Amino acid sequence: MEEEPILEEIDDDTERWIQRISLWVSLLLTTALVVWYYQANPRDSPEVIKMRVFFKEKNREVGKFISVDKNEQIAFAFKNKHPFYKHYVMSSTVEQERIRSLIHISTDYTPNQYWFNLFFMWVMCFTTFWFLGLMAEACIVIMRRNSEARIKTYKKEKEQSLTTITTTIENKSGGK
């Protein structure tokens, strides 16, 4: 005999506690993850922020500068008085590659971008953890309903067997 799960809404304190725990665990895990990210990836230094804003403002000029050959870069650096150009020409190849990559990611840079990224990271992580918590909560509710259905079926079977035994005993004692 197949037991039917209970389909009506079970409203009790246990489910409310499970919902609260799911929400608070999601909040705490998300906050811990964002704080860990903040500690592991600190904000850029003021000098780097200033340089990235310069790259954004002078995007075409800097792009032209890094794409020309070494001799033209030297001539441009001494003609232009900004310290970036002289620093770029004098720096090593590894440092120049690091600056090039910084130039390419700075075309749409804003100084508050780090904080926006942290906030939206928090939102995405929270919705992910909360969704996973809701799925776990739904699994718990389904398991509880199925177990309650099995308990009800077991009680019905036990009651039927007791009734059968009682009628059998009554028939035997009444028949004598």
Phi and psi in degrees as GROMACS dihedral restraints (atoms count N, CA, C in turn):
[ dihedral_restraints ]
;  ai    aj    ak    al  type     phi  dphi    fc
    3     4     5     6     1   -83.0    20    10
    4     5     6     7     1   128.0    20    10
    6     7     8     9     1   -85.0    20    10
    7     8     9    10     1   135.5    20    10
    9    10    11    12     1   -88.3    20    10
   10    11    12    13     1   131.0    20    10
   12    13    14    15     1   -67.1    20    10
   13    14    15    16     1   155.1    20    10
   15    16    17    18     1   -79.0    20    10
   16    17    18    19     1   123.1    20    10
   18    19    20    21     1   -98.5    20    10
   19    20    21    22     1   -20.4    20    10
   21    22    23    24     1   -74.3    20    10
   22    23    24    25     1   161.4    20    10
   24    25    26    27     1   -70.2    20    10
   25    26    27    28     1   127.2    20    10
   27    28    29    30     1   -96.5    20    10
   28    29    30    31     1   114.7    20    10
   30    31    32    33     1  -109.0    20    10
   31    32    33    34     1   101.7    20    10
   33    34    35    36     1  -142.8    20    10
   34    35    36    37     1   172.5    20    10
   36    37    38    39     1   -66.9    20    10
   37    38    39    40     1   -30.6    20    10
   39    40    41    42     1   -62.7    20    10
   40    41    42    43     1   -43.9    20    10
   42    43    44    45     1   -67.2    20    10
   43    44    45    46     1   -36.1    20    10
   45    46    47    48     1   -64.9    20    10
   46    47    48    49     1   -39.5    20    10
   48    49    50    51     1   -65.5    20    10
   49    50    51    52     1   -39.3    20    10
   51    52    53    54     1   -63.0    20    10
   52    53    54    55     1   -41.0    20    10
   54    55    56    57     1   -63.5    20    10
   55    56    57    58     1   -44.0    20    10
   57    58    59    60     1   -64.7    20    10
   58    59    60    61     1   -43.6    20    10
   60    61    62    63     1   -62.3    20    10
   61    62    63    64     1   -42.4    20    10
   63    64    65    66     1   -58.9    20    10
   64    65    66    67     1   -46.1    20    10
   66    67    68    69     1   -63.7    20    10
   67    68    69    70     1   -48.3    20    10
   69    70    71    72     1   -70.1    20    10
   70    71    72    73     1   -35.5    20    10
   72    73    74    75     1   -64.6    20    10
   73    74    75    76     1   -40.1    20    10
   75    76    77    78     1   -62.0    20    10
   76    77    78    79     1   -45.0    20    10
   78    79    80    81     1   -61.4    20    10
   79    80    81    82     1   -47.1    20    10
   81    82    83    84     1   -68.1    20    10
   82    83    84    85     1   -43.2    20    10
   84    85    86    87     1   -62.3    20    10
   85    86    87    88     1   -42.1    20    10
   87    88    89    90     1   -63.3    20    10
   88    89    90    91     1   -47.8    20    10
   90    91    92    93     1   -62.6    20    10
   91    92    93    94     1   -42.0    20    10
   93    94    95    96     1   -62.3    20    10
   94    95    96    97     1   -41.4    20    10
   96    97    98    99     1   -64.8    20    10
   97    98    99   100     1   -43.1    20    10
   99   100   101   102     1   -68.7    20    10
  100   101   102   103     1   -39.1    20    10
  102   103   104   105     1   -64.5    20    10
  103   104   105   106     1   -41.6    20    10
  105   106   107   108     1   -60.6    20    10
  106   107   108   109     1   -44.1    20    10
  108   109   110   111     1   -62.0    20    10
  109   110   111   112     1   -41.8    20    10
  111   112   113   114     1   -61.6    20    10
  112   113   114   115     1   -40.9    20    10
  114   115   116   117     1   -70.5    20    10
  115   116   117   118     1   -38.1    20    10
  117   118   119   120     1   -78.1    20    10
  118   119   120   121     1   -28.1    20    10
  120   121   122   123     1  -127.6    20    10
  121   122   123   124     1    80.8    20    10
  123   124   125   126     1   -66.3    20    10
  124   125   126   127     1   162.7    20    10
  126   127   128   129     1   -65.0    20    10
  127   128   129   130     1   153.3    20    10
  129   130   131   132     1   -61.7    20    10
  130   131   132   133     1   150.9    20    10
  132   133   134   135     1   -69.2    20    10
  133   134   135   136     1   159.9    20    10
  135   136   137   138     1   -57.6    20    10
  136   137   138   139     1   -33.3    20    10
  138   139   140   141     1   -66.2    20    10
  139   140   141   142     1   -42.3    20    10
  141   142   143   144     1   -67.2    20    10
  142   143   144   145     1   -39.7    20    10
  144   145   146   147     1   -61.9    20    10
  145   146   147   148     1   -43.6    20    10
  147   148   149   150     1   -62.3    20    10
  148   149   150   151     1   -40.9    20    10
  150   151   152   153     1   -66.8    20    10
  151   152   153   154     1   -41.3    20    10
  153   154   155   156     1   -66.8    20    10
  154   155   156   157     1   -36.9    20    10
  156   157   158   159     1   -65.8    20    10
  157   158   159   160     1   -39.7    20    10
  159   160   161   162     1   -60.4    20    10
  160   161   162   163     1   -43.7    20    10
  162   163   164   165     1   -62.1    20    10
  163   164   165   166     1   -37.7    20    10
  165   166   167   168     1   -68.3    20    10
  166   167   168   169     1   -44.3    20    10
  168   169   170   171     1   -68.8    20    10
  169   170   171   172     1   -38.8    20    10
  171   172   173   174     1  -109.4    20    10
  172   173   174   175     1    43.2    20    10
  174   175   176   177     1   -57.0    20    10
  175   176   177   178     1   -49.9    20    10
  177   178   179   180     1   -67.2    20    10
  178   179   180   181     1   -43.4    20    10
  180   181   182   183     1   -63.5    20    10
  181   182   183   184     1   -45.9    20    10
  183   184   185   186     1   -67.9    20    10
  184   185   186   187     1   -39.0    20    10
  186   187   188   189     1   -60.9    20    10
  187   188   189   190     1   -42.6    20    10
  189   190   191   192     1   -63.6    20    10
  190   191   192   193     1   -43.2    20    10
  192   193   194   195     1   -59.8    20    10
  193   194   195   196     1   -45.2    20    10
  195   196   197   198     1   -77.2    20    10
  196   197   198   199     1   -15.3    20    10
  198   199   200   201     1   -90.9    20    10
  199   200   201   202     1   -14.3    20    10
  201   202   203   204     1   -82.4    20    10
  202   203   204   205     1   167.6    20    10
  204   205   206   207     1   -75.4    20    10
  205   206   207   208     1   172.7    20    10
  207   208   209   210     1   -59.4    20    10
  208   209   210   211     1   -42.8    20    10
  210   211   212   213     1   -64.7    20    10
  211   212   213   214     1   -42.0    20    10
  213   214   215   216     1   -67.6    20    10
  214   215   216   217     1   -33.7    20    10
  216   217   218   219     1   -63.5    20    10
  217   218   219   220     1   -42.7    20    10
  219   220   221   222     1   -63.8    20    10
  220   221   222   223     1   -44.6    20    10
  222   223   224   225     1   -63.3    20    10
  223   224   225   226     1   -43.2    20    10
  225   226   227   228     1   -65.5    20    10
  226   227   228   229     1   -38.9    20    10
  228   229   230   231     1   -64.5    20    10
  229   230   231   232     1   -39.6    20    10
  231   232   233   234     1   -80.2    20    10
  232   233   234   235     1   -23.5    20    10
  234   235   236   237     1   -76.4    20    10
  235   236   237   238     1   -41.1    20    10
  237   238   239   240     1   -91.2    20    10
  238   239   240   241     1   135.1    20    10
  240   241   242   243     1   -89.6    20    10
  241   242   243   244     1     0.7    20    10
  243   244   245   246     1   -70.2    20    10
  244   245   246   247     1   135.7    20    10
  246   247   248   249     1   -65.2    20    10
  247   248   249   250     1   -21.7    20    10
  249   250   251   252     1   -60.1    20    10
  250   251   252   253     1   -44.8    20    10
  252   253   254   255     1   -64.4    20    10
  253   254   255   256     1   -42.1    20    10
  255   256   257   258     1   -66.8    20    10
  256   257   258   259     1   -40.4    20    10
  258   259   260   261     1   -63.4    20    10
  259   260   261   262     1   -40.8    20    10
  261   262   263   264     1   -64.2    20    10
  262   263   264   265     1   -44.4    20    10
  264   265   266   267     1   -65.7    20    10
  265   266   267   268     1   -37.7    20    10
  267   268   269   270     1   -82.0    20    10
  268   269   270   271     1   -15.5    20    10
  270   271   272   273     1   -79.8    20    10
  271   272   273   274     1   164.5    20    10
  273   274   275   276     1   -73.3    20    10
  274   275   276   277     1   170.4    20    10
  276   277   278   279     1   -64.3    20    10
  277   278   279   280     1   -39.1    20    10
  279   280   281   282     1   -64.1    20    10
  280   281   282   283     1   -43.7    20    10
  282   283   284   285     1   -65.7    20    10
  283   284   285   286     1   -38.2    20    10
  285   286   287   288     1   -63.2    20    10
  286   287   288   289     1   -39.9    20    10
  288   289   290   291     1   -65.4    20    10
  289   290   291   292     1   -38.6    20    10
  291   292   293   294     1   -64.1    20    10
  292   293   294   295     1   -41.7    20    10
  294   295   296   297     1   -67.0    20    10
  295   296   297   298     1   -40.9    20    10
  297   298   299   300     1   -57.5    20    10
  298   299   300   301     1   -45.8    20    10
  300   301   302   303     1   -65.2    20    10
  301   302   303   304     1   -36.8    20    10
  303   304   305   306     1   -65.1    20    10
  304   305   306   307     1   -36.6    20    10
  306   307   308   309     1   -63.9    20    10
  307   308   309   310     1   -44.6    20    10
  309   310   311   312     1   -67.6    20    10
  310   311   312   313     1   -30.9    20    10
  312   313   314   315     1   -90.6    20    10
  313   314   315   316     1    -0.5    20    10
  315   316   317   318     1  -101.7    20    10
  316   317   318   319     1     7.0    20    10
  318   319   320   321     1   -66.4    20    10
  319   320   321   322     1   -29.4    20    10
  321   322   323   324     1  -122.9    20    10
  322   323   324   325     1    32.2    20    10
  324   325   326   327     1   -75.0    20    10
  325   326   327   328     1   140.9    20    10
  327   328   329   330     1  -127.6    20    10
  328   329   330   331     1   146.1    20    10
  330   331   332   333     1   -60.6    20    10
  331   332   333   334     1   -27.7    20    10
  333   334   335   336     1   -93.8    20    10
  334   335   336   337     1    10.4    20    10
  336   337   338   339     1   -59.0    20    10
  337   338   339   340     1   -36.7    20    10
  339   340   341   342     1   -59.2    20    10
  340   341   342   343     1   -44.2    20    10
  342   343   344   345     1   -71.2    20    10
  343   344   345   346     1   -37.0    20    10
  345   346   347   348     1   -62.5    20    10
  346   347   348   349     1   -42.7    20    10
  348   349   350   351     1   -62.5    20    10
  349   350   351   352     1   -42.5    20    10
  351   352   353   354     1   -62.7    20    10
  352   353   354   355     1   -43.0    20    10
  354   355   356   357     1   -63.1    20    10
  355   356   357   358     1   -47.8    20    10
  357   358   359   360     1   -70.9    20    10
  358   359   360   361     1   -27.9    20    10
  360   361   362   363     1   -63.8    20    10
  361   362   363   364     1   -42.1    20    10
  363   364   365   366     1   -61.0    20    10
  364   365   366   367     1   -45.4    20    10
  366   367   368   369     1   -62.1    20    10
  367   368   369   370     1   -46.2    20    10
  369   370   371   372     1   -65.0    20    10
  370   371   372   373     1   -43.1    20    10
  372   373   374   375     1   -66.1    20    10
  373   374   375   376     1   -40.9    20    10
  375   376   377   378     1   -62.6    20    10
  376   377   378   379     1   -46.2    20    10
  378   379   380   381     1   -64.3    20    10
  379   380   381   382     1   -35.9    20    10
  381   382   383   384     1   -65.8    20    10
  382   383   384   385     1   -51.2    20    10
  384   385   386   387     1   -64.0    20    10
  385   386   387   388     1   -38.6    20    10
  387   388   389   390     1   -67.6    20    10
  388   389   390   391     1   -40.8    20    10
  390   391   392   393     1   -60.7    20    10
  391   392   393   394     1   -45.6    20    10
  393   394   395   396     1   -62.3    20    10
  394   395   396   397     1   -38.7    20    10
  396   397   398   399     1   -64.1    20    10
  397   398   399   400     1   -40.3    20    10
  399   400   401   402     1   -65.4    20    10
  400   401   402   403     1   -37.5    20    10
  402   403   404   405     1   -66.1    20    10
  403   404   405   406     1   -41.4    20    10
  405   406   407   408     1   -64.4    20    10
  406   407   408   409     1   -40.7    20    10
  408   409   410   411     1   -61.3    20    10
  409   410   411   412     1   -42.6    20    10
  411   412   413   414     1   -63.9    20    10
  412   413   414   415     1   -39.9    20    10
  414   415   416   417     1   -63.1    20    10
  415   416   417   418     1   -41.9    20    10
  417   418   419   420     1   -63.0    20    10
  418   419   420   421     1   -43.5    20    10
  420   421   422   423     1   -62.9    20    10
  421   422   423   424     1   -43.7    20    10
  423   424   425   426     1   -63.2    20    10
  424   425   426   427     1   -43.5    20    10
  426   427   428   429     1   -63.7    20    10
  427   428   429   430     1   -40.3    20    10
  429   430   431   432     1   -64.8    20    10
  430   431   432   433     1   -42.1    20    10
  432   433   434   435     1   -65.0    20    10
  433   434   435   436     1   -41.8    20    10
  435   436   437   438     1   -65.0    20    10
  436   437   438   439     1   -40.1    20    10
  438   439   440   441     1   -68.6    20    10
  439   440   441   442     1   -36.7    20    10
  441   442   443   444     1   -65.7    20    10
  442   443   444   445     1   -35.2    20    10
  444   445   446   447     1   -66.6    20    10
  445   446   447   448     1   -41.2    20    10
  447   448   449   450     1   -64.2    20    10
  448   449   450   451     1   -39.4    20    10
  450   451   452   453     1   -63.9    20    10
  451   452   453   454     1   -44.4    20    10
  453   454   455   456     1   -62.5    20    10
  454   455   456   457     1   -42.5    20    10
  456   457   458   459     1   -63.0    20    10
  457   458   459   460     1   -43.1    20    10
  459   460   461   462     1   -61.7    20    10
  460   461   462   463     1   -43.1    20    10
  462   463   464   465     1   -64.4    20    10
  463   464   465   466     1   -39.8    20    10
  465   466   467   468     1   -63.4    20    10
  466   467   468   469     1   -44.9    20    10
  468   469   470   471     1   -63.0    20    10
  469   470   471   472     1   -41.5    20    10
  471   472   473   474     1   -64.5    20    10
  472   473   474   475     1   -43.0    20    10
  474   475   476   477     1   -63.1    20    10
  475   476   477   478     1   -42.0    20    10
  477   478   479   480     1   -65.3    20    10
  478   479   480   481     1   -40.9    20    10
  480   481   482   483     1   -68.0    20    10
  481   482   483   484     1   -37.4    20    10
  483   484   485   486     1   -64.6    20    10
  484   485   486   487     1   -40.5    20    10
  486   487   488   489     1   -64.8    20    10
  487   488   489   490     1   -41.2    20    10
  489   490   491   492     1   -64.8    20    10
  490   491   492   493     1   -43.9    20    10
  492   493   494   495     1   -64.3    20    10
  493   494   495   496     1   -42.9    20    10
  495   496   497   498     1   -62.7    20    10
  496   497   498   499     1   -45.6    20    10
  498   499   500   501     1   -67.2    20    10
  499   500   501   502     1   -34.5    20    10
  501   502   503   504     1   -65.4    20    10
  502   503   504   505     1   -43.1    20    10
  504   505   506   507     1   -65.6    20    10
  505   506   507   508     1   -41.5    20    10
  507   508   509   510     1   -65.1    20    10
  508   509   510   511     1   -40.2    20    10
  510   511   512   513     1   -64.7    20    10
  511   512   513   514     1   -41.4    20    10
  513   514   515   516     1   -68.5    20    10
  514   515   516   517     1   -42.0    20    10
  516   517   518   519     1   -76.0    20    10
  517   518   519   520     1   -33.2    20    10
  519   520   521   522     1   -75.9    20    10
  520   521   522   523     1   -27.3    20    10
  522   523   524   525     1   -80.5    20    10
  523   524   525   526     1   -11.3    20    10
